[in-house]
Amino acid sequence: MAAKAEHFTGEKMVENESLHGALRKLEFVSIGLKAALALEEEEKKEAKLKVIELEYQLAKSISEAAA
C-alpha cells in the first residue's frame, strides 16, 4: 500500500512540475504579448500625432496660398 502511495505521489509531482513549466511558458508569452501591444499602442499614438501635424501644415499652407 505504501509503495502505491509513493508511486502515486511521484506521478503527481511529475504532473505538477510539468504544469508548472507550462504555466511559466504561458507567463513568458503573456509578458511578450503585453510588451508588443504596448509598443504597437505607442506607434499608433505617434502616427496620430504625425497626422495631426501634417493636417496642421496642410491647413497652414492652404491659408498662406489663399492670402
C-alpha positions as CSV (number, residue, x, y, z in Angstrom):
1,M,0.0,0.0,0.0
2,A,2.8,2.4,0.9
3,A,4.5,1.7,-2.5
4,K,1.3,2.6,-4.3
5,A,1.1,5.8,-2.4
6,E,4.7,6.7,-3.2
7,H,4.2,5.9,-6.8
8,F,1.0,8.0,-7.0
9,T,2.8,10.8,-5.2
10,G,5.7,10.6,-7.6
11,E,3.3,10.8,-10.6
12,K,1.5,13.8,-9.2
13,M,4.9,15.5,-8.6
14,V,5.9,15.0,-12.2
15,E,2.5,16.2,-13.4
16,N,2.7,19.2,-11.1
17,E,6.2,20.1,-12.4
18,S,5.0,19.7,-15.9
19,L,2.0,22.0,-15.3
20,H,4.3,24.5,-13.5
21,G,6.6,24.6,-16.5
22,A,3.7,25.1,-18.9
23,L,2.5,28.0,-16.7
24,R,5.9,29.6,-16.7
25,K,6.0,29.4,-20.5
26,L,2.5,30.9,-20.8
27,E,3.5,33.7,-18.4
28,F,6.6,34.4,-20.5
29,V,4.5,34.5,-23.7
30,S,2.0,36.8,-21.9
31,I,4.7,39.2,-21.0
32,G,6.0,39.3,-24.6
33,L,2.5,39.9,-25.9
34,K,1.9,42.8,-23.5
35,A,5.2,44.3,-24.5
36,A,4.3,44.0,-28.2
37,L,0.9,45.5,-27.5
38,A,2.4,48.5,-25.6
39,L,4.9,49.1,-28.5
40,E,2.0,48.9,-31.0
41,E,0.0,51.4,-29.0
42,E,2.9,53.8,-28.8
43,E,3.4,53.6,-32.5
44,K,-0.3,54.2,-33.0
45,K,0.0,57.4,-30.8
46,E,3.0,58.6,-32.8
47,A,1.2,58.0,-36.1
48,K,-1.8,60.0,-34.8
49,L,0.4,62.9,-33.8
50,K,2.1,62.9,-37.2
51,V,-1.3,63.0,-38.9
52,I,-2.3,66.0,-36.8
53,E,1.0,67.7,-37.6
54,L,0.5,67.1,-41.3
55,E,-3.1,68.3,-41.2
56,Y,-1.9,71.5,-39.5
57,Q,0.8,72.1,-42.1
58,L,-1.7,71.5,-44.9
59,A,-4.2,73.9,-43.4
60,K,-1.4,76.5,-42.9
61,S,-0.2,76.1,-46.5
62,I,-3.7,76.5,-47.8
63,S,-4.2,79.5,-45.7
64,E,-1.0,81.1,-46.9
65,A,-1.7,80.3,-50.5
66,A,-5.2,81.9,-50.2
67,A,-3.7,85.1,-48.6
